[in-house]
Amino acid sequence: MQLPKPGSVVAADSMDALTEDKLNHFNFTVKVIADSNIASGVYDVDADFGPNFSTGQFTMPKGGEALKPLIKKGSAPYTFVIGFKVNGDTTFYEYFEVSSNRHSTKMQYLKAYTF
């Protein structure tokens, strides 16, 4: 598998945020971006919740540096889960979570894997 170029967006998703707020039309957007250290499986995360902007970083599991990150909506409000699929398997392996609200954005690992 060929690694993405540093700075390229490899996964992104967004959702309407604060739908109960009739004045502002905010979105919650998360982007996974290849870092300059992509050969080691490092990715940057950009999260926007309305006018609030947050950044973070995660590293793919040891032995899985070439796996492609995927993103899906989480079960909690204003949450996205970053994960991956392994060749020959349709399972989405949850790995990293990004959640936000009006006041803060939280990024955390969910599980650990090694290959």
VMD Tcl script that draws the C-alpha trace (Angstrom):
set ca {
  {0.00 0.00 0.00}
  {1.25 3.45 -0.88}
  {1.27 5.96 1.97}
  {-0.58 9.27 1.55}
  {1.40 12.46 1.03}
  {1.98 14.53 4.18}
  {-0.73 17.17 4.49}
  {-3.36 15.23 2.56}
  {-6.79 14.60 4.10}
  {-7.36 10.84 4.30}
  {-10.74 10.85 6.08}
  {-13.31 13.50 7.01}
  {-16.90 13.80 8.14}
  {-19.24 16.45 9.55}
  {-22.62 16.82 11.22}
  {-24.94 19.65 12.15}
  {-24.15 20.94 15.62}
  {-26.49 22.60 18.08}
  {-29.59 22.05 16.00}
  {-31.61 23.52 18.88}
  {-29.85 26.88 18.30}
  {-32.03 28.64 15.70}
  {-29.68 31.64 15.35}
  {-26.37 29.92 14.59}
  {-25.90 27.11 12.10}
  {-22.79 25.38 13.43}
  {-21.21 22.18 12.13}
  {-18.95 19.69 13.86}
  {-16.26 18.62 11.40}
  {-13.36 16.20 11.89}
  {-10.49 15.68 9.43}
  {-7.73 13.07 9.57}
  {-4.58 14.40 7.87}
  {-1.35 12.59 7.01}
  {1.45 13.95 9.21}
  {5.03 14.58 8.07}
  {5.88 11.38 9.98}
  {3.37 9.29 7.99}
  {5.89 6.45 7.52}
  {5.52 5.79 11.26}
  {1.70 5.87 11.01}
  {1.25 9.35 12.51}
  {-1.88 11.36 11.63}
  {-3.04 14.83 12.63}
  {-6.66 15.46 13.63}
  {-8.42 18.78 13.00}
  {-11.77 19.24 14.75}
  {-14.04 22.26 14.27}
  {-17.14 22.83 16.37}
  {-18.68 26.04 15.09}
  {-16.07 28.76 15.62}
  {-13.95 26.55 17.93}
  {-10.93 24.80 16.41}
  {-8.91 21.96 17.99}
  {-5.99 19.85 16.84}
  {-4.61 16.52 17.98}
  {-2.57 13.60 16.78}
  {-2.62 9.81 16.91}
  {-0.35 6.99 15.77}
  {-1.67 3.85 14.10}
  {-1.01 0.57 15.97}
  {2.43 -1.04 15.89}
  {2.62 -3.21 12.80}
  {-0.41 -1.42 11.29}
  {1.31 1.79 10.22}
  {0.16 1.27 6.61}
  {-3.53 0.78 7.53}
  {-5.82 3.53 6.25}
  {-7.77 5.46 8.90}
  {-11.55 5.56 8.43}
  {-14.09 7.73 10.24}
  {-17.69 7.19 11.29}
  {-20.21 8.89 13.54}
  {-20.13 7.70 17.14}
  {-23.15 6.72 19.23}
  {-22.87 9.75 21.55}
  {-23.88 13.23 20.33}
  {-21.14 15.19 18.54}
  {-18.78 12.22 18.44}
  {-16.72 10.66 15.66}
  {-14.77 7.42 15.88}
  {-11.60 6.92 13.84}
  {-10.72 3.34 13.11}
  {-9.57 1.02 10.36}
  {-10.33 -2.22 8.52}
  {-7.85 -5.03 7.94}
  {-7.53 -6.62 4.49}
  {-9.96 -9.48 4.07}
  {-12.08 -8.39 7.05}
  {-15.14 -6.11 6.98}
  {-14.97 -5.29 10.70}
  {-14.49 -1.62 11.59}
  {-11.92 -1.58 14.40}
  {-12.58 1.43 16.65}
  {-9.33 3.12 17.65}
  {-9.55 6.86 18.40}
  {-12.47 9.09 19.41}
  {-13.11 12.80 18.89}
  {-16.01 14.37 20.77}
  {-17.04 17.96 21.30}
  {-19.62 20.29 22.80}
  {-20.04 24.03 23.13}
  {-17.10 24.31 25.52}
  {-14.41 21.75 24.74}
  {-13.18 19.06 22.39}
  {-11.81 15.75 23.67}
  {-9.61 13.30 21.77}
  {-8.67 9.90 23.16}
  {-7.60 6.41 22.21}
  {-10.34 3.82 22.63}
  {-8.47 0.54 22.20}
  {-4.94 -0.78 21.62}
  {-3.95 -3.17 18.83}
  {-0.72 -4.73 17.59}
  {-0.10 -6.65 14.40}
}
mol new
graphics top color blue
foreach p $ca { graphics top sphere $p radius 0.5 }
foreach p [lrange $ca 0 end-1] q [lrange $ca 1 end] { graphics top cylinder $p $q radius 0.2 }
display resetview
